[in-house]
Amino acid sequence: MITTVSEPLARVLEKKHHKKVQIVLNGFDPEDRMNNKQVEKLDSSKINILYTGTIYRGFQNPSPLFEALKSLIEDDYPGISDLLIIFAGKNTTEVEKLAEKYGVQNQVNCLGFLKRETILSLQECVDILLFLDYNSENGDGILTGKLYEYMFSGTQIWAIGKVNRASRIIEENDLGEVYGNDVEKIKKALKVLLVEKHPKKFSLELLTEKLRHYTRGYQAQRMLDCLNQN
């Protein structure tokens, strides 16, 4: 039996091996979010946009967001100084260089590597989660565990980058917005965010029911069903 984590990858493997490939998603365990403690790493006076995890150079790129932010700073747009973009993860040196290139370094904060429980808590506390989809031909099959963490966070997600399957999952489940690499759309979204300031959250209970088939429990049962069929 061959299994993989996404439909696009299944098509590739089926073409190569000439046999049926079963899809078992990575998924997320909602219990990981139970009893999360609030963290003291956020400035609550700011509108916080957060990216968590590693950024893979050449494949993921926050430049469209930085370009939109730069434009609003140059326009001296009301409230733009209240916006803070946070990156938590390894190897943020390239992000810092990119922020300097666009002149937005004063509104970008790189926290470095953090424990998973801290990351999960931050995801729940911020105003927007930034998802960077893969700008590559093979990006459609990449569904990382980070996607599922975001989906069960209760926080709205903004997907930036080439619109692949991951971005479409966010859109199909009404978990946020998909902007591709469209700087003007991102700029408009930032303007709306500056008015809203703190967008409405989704409840974990409702998400757990709505996204039941993305839970690890559901996917584990699917794996067992596949094994029993063989």
Disulfide bonds with the S-S distance in Angstrom:
none
